């Protein structure tokens, strides 16, 4: 039977924890589950990790150990967790406290599942240590430029999201995978972006080459784009955005 570890501090770490609709939901749930003091223990990594390193260093200096970091990034992955643990190991090494830093992660899709994250605190068998973390390989797949024929940038800015960009993103991945064109040689590399403009013609999808800007409003139009542009290699004129007068 696993013994629950008593943590001096638990940090909630991930993007979109400070501002916006997702942050509002996160803060509301965290307040209900953990109280007002827990809000001060959230670290937003949207703009980078400097704030997290500073917070961890402050905890070490104050003796707030052992310390658990709850990873709330919906795009988390094994390589990302390896990197995070290795950075924490490096940060703690001069103080000899790497064994006092642990990481737990909940993969929750688009929205943060705070109840699941809080429940993880009581699941020590799912906590990962920061001692003897396997070194990251000197050469690995994510350091290479992906092989592809097309690069697609699908806007996930606020206006395009309200027009249905997220379901289009999921459907685009499914259709490209079914066609054998998802992020492979001769295929399509797709990336979600923040606002690309022009918002009033969204959802916006820019395709390189040929540098075309498409307005894709529903699944039928998306299927036409996949079949004509990405499989047949032809423009879809009726979906191209037009300059506004």
Secondary structure, DSSP 8 states (H G I E B T S, - for coil): -------SEEEEEESSSSSSHHHHHHHHHHHHHH-HHHHTTEEE-TT-SHHHHHHHHHHHHHT--SEEEEE--TT--HHHHHHHHHHHHHHHHTTT-GGGEEEEE---TTS--HHHHHHHTT-GGG-EESSS-----SS-GGGS----SEEEEEE-SHHHHHTTHHHHHHHHHHHHHHTT-BSSTTSEEEEEES--S-GGG-SEEEEETTTEEEE--SHHHHHHHIIIIIIS----GGGB-----
